[in-house]
Amino acid sequence: MRLVTWNVNSVRLRFDHLARLVQRWDPDVICMQEIKVHDDLFPNADLLPGGHPHRRWRGMKSYNGVAILSRLPLEPVEGPDWCGKGDCRHLAVRLPGGVELHNFYVPAGGDIPDRKANPKFAHKLDFLDEMTDWFQSERKAQRKMILVGDLNIAPLETDVWSHKQLLDVVSHTPIEVEKLTGLQEGLGWTDAVRHFIPPKDKLYSWWSYRAADWNASDKGRRLDHIWVTRPLKGQLKGASVLREARGWAQPSDHVPVVVDFA
């Protein structure tokens, strides 16, 4: 099974990119974030016609939203209303073999890394706390689970272009890294990408639109992740970050992240 997670930054703008992804990398399961479309307007009929017939989505107008397209059957799994906001940031399904798949879009957190001064940052920290509490109370480490998505945190020093310069920048602050690490350690999740690409290597999945030449400046961050619980660690076969997608015409600022399973 080949699984992809991708913050597409509007599914209706990325038809051609999704088709290109399928043609080049042939994924079995595609998890998308920031689809930016209400459920009623999700372009189901026009999206990858003839492929990935099993589909689930949760969307809202103009913001957020998550979706899963799959060649494999999907059974819906209920999850909480995170922070009581109903903002369509989580979609859970069960794949064949009893594998539970969680697709997340964690709040970005705004620009100011201060809970009191910035409600968006407070929301992000609260969201991470709820994720940690929910997984620890409602799930067991022995369950076959995959967690994917734009988690909006680059936890390692090598997940950002400059650890020193980004310590006070939302997505790499110590409190965010601490909370994401706590979530990961709670059930002993394995970072599937860093399982194959050593932590000593620089690795990014996002580059800002603000850079005149994103490739030349290369000021990226690894915000997009795929984790697995212990029962699936032995099934991991490979991982890659599809950097070239950032150079496509009218790209998302994120690129697809791929993990292969036995």
N, C-alpha and C positions, 0 to 999 in steps of 0.2 A: 504494500500500500504506500502510495506517495501522497503526502499531505502538504498543503501549502497554506500559509497564513499571509494575508495581505491587507493592509489599510489602503483601500482603493481611492479614498477621497472623492466619493461620488460614483456609484456604480453606473449611472447613466452616461457618465463621461468616459467610461473605460471599457466599452464593448470591444473595441478593437484590441485593447491590451489584454483583456481576458482571453480572447480568441488566440492571440499570439502566445500567451502563457500555455494554453492547452496544447497548441500545435508543437511548441518547442519542448515542453517538459512533461506533458501528459500526466497531470496529477489526477488521482482518484477522488480526492476530497479537497475542496477549496473553501477556506474560511475567510470571510471578508469583514472588514470593519469600516466605519464611516461610510455606509452606503448612502446616507443622506436622502432617503426617500420614504414616504409614508407607505405602510403596508399595502394600501389599495392601489398604489402607483408603482409598486415594484415591477420591473420590466421582465417578468418571468417568461413570457412567450418569446421575447426577442433575445434573451440571454443564452448564448451557447446552444442554439437550437439543435436538438438531436442528441445532446450529451448531458451527462450529469442530471438524470431525471429526478433524483431524490433531493428535495429542496426545502429548506426552512429559513424563515427570515423574521426579524423584528425591527421595524423601522419607524421613523418619525420624520416630519417635514424638515428638510434643510440641515438637520443635525444628526450626529451619532448614527446608530443603527448597525446591526450585525446580520450576517447571512451565512449559510452553509450550503454549498452545492456538492452533490456526491453521486458517484456511480454505485455506491453501496446503500442499502436501505438505512433509513434514519428513523429512530423512535424518539419522540419528544420526551424530554426530561424537565420537570418543573424546577425552577430556581426562585430565589427571593426577589423582591423589588428592592434593589440596592439603594440604601439611603432614603427609601421612600419617595424617590423622584420619578419613577416610571420612565426613565430616559433611554431605555433600549440599549443597554451596554453589555448584555450577557445573553447568550443563546446556548443551551445545552441539549445534546442528543445522545442516543445510544447507538453505536455501530454494531455490526455482527460480531459475535464472540464476547458480547457483554462489555465492550470498551466504551466508556463514557467520555464524551468529547465536550469540552467547555471552551467557547469562543468569547473572548472578552475585549472590550474597549474601555480601558481605565481612563478616568478623567485626566486631561492634560495638566490642569492645575494653575493655569494663568501664568503671569510673569513674576509675581512677587512671592518668594518662598517664606511667607509668614502667615500663620493660621489666622491671627487676629486682623491683619490688614487686608487679607485676600480670601474671600469666601470660596473662591474656586480651589485654592490650595487646601483649605480646610476640608472641602468636599473630597478631594483626592485622598487625603490622609484617612478620612473616615471610611471611604470606599475600600481602601486597602485593609483597614482594620476589620471591616465587615467580611471581606473575602477570607481573611485569615481565620476569624472566628467561625464562619460558616463551614469551611472545609474541615476544620478540626473537630467541630461538633457533629456535622452531618455526614462526613465521609471518613473512610479508613484508608490507611496507607496501603493496605492489601488489595484495594479495589483497582482494577485496570482503568486508568484515567489519563487523558491527554488534556493539557491546558494550553491554549494558544491565544495569540492576539497582540494587539498594540497595547502593551502595558505601560507605555509612556514613561518608562524609567530605564536608564542605562546604568546597570549596577556596578560593572567592573571599571577599573581605571582605563582599560583598553577598549571599553565600549564607547568612549568619547574621544574626540580629537585632542582635547587637552584637559586632563584631570584637574590640574591646578586652576585653570581659568573657568572651569564649569562647576566648581564646588558650590558656588552661590547661585547657580542657574537651575531653575526648575527642570527636573528630570534626572539630575545627578547630585542633588543635595544629600548630605549624610542621613537626614531623617527619612527621605524617600527610599534610599538604598537599604537602610535598616529595616523598614517595614516590608519591602519586597523580599529581603533575605529571610525575614521572619515567616512570611507566607510560604516561601520555598522550603524552608527547613521544617515547617510544621508537619508536613506529610512526607518529607524526604523526597521532594520532587527532584528529578534530574533535568538539568538544562541540556536538552537534546542537541542543540547546536554547538555548545561549548564541549559537549562530549566528544565531538570530532574535530572542532577547530580550537586549538589550545588557548587557554585564557591569556597567554602571553602575546598572542597575535591581535593586532588592531582589527576591529570588525564593526561595521556600521550597517544600519538598514534604513536610515533616514538622513536626508540632506535638505536643508532649508531652501525654500524658493527665493530667499533674499540674496543668495550668492549669485554674482554675475556669471561665474563659471563653477558650478558645484563640484565638478570633477577635479579641476585644477586646485581649488582651495581645499577640498576634501575635509571640510569641517562637519563630519557626520556624528551620529549617535546610534547605538543599537537599542532601539525602542521596541522591537518586535521579537516575540519569543515563542518557543515551543518547549513545553515541559512534559515529562512523563513520570508516572509513579513507578515504584520498584518492579512490579510484575511485568512492565513493558520495557524496562531498561535493556534486557537481553535481546529484545526484538529490534533495537535500533540498528540500522544498516548504513546510514549516511545522512549528511546534512550540507546545505549550501545556502548562501544568500545571493540572490540574483541581482547583483549590482547593476548590470547592464540596463535593467528596466528603468532606472532613473534617467537614462539618456534617451528614452523613447520620446516621440513627439507628444506634447501636452501630458507629461507624466504625473503620476502621484508623487508626493514628496517621500513616500515610503516605497520600498521594493519588496517583492515576494521573498519569503523565507520558506525553505523546503526541508522536510525530513522524510526519509524513507524507512519503512518498517518491513520486517520479514512478514 
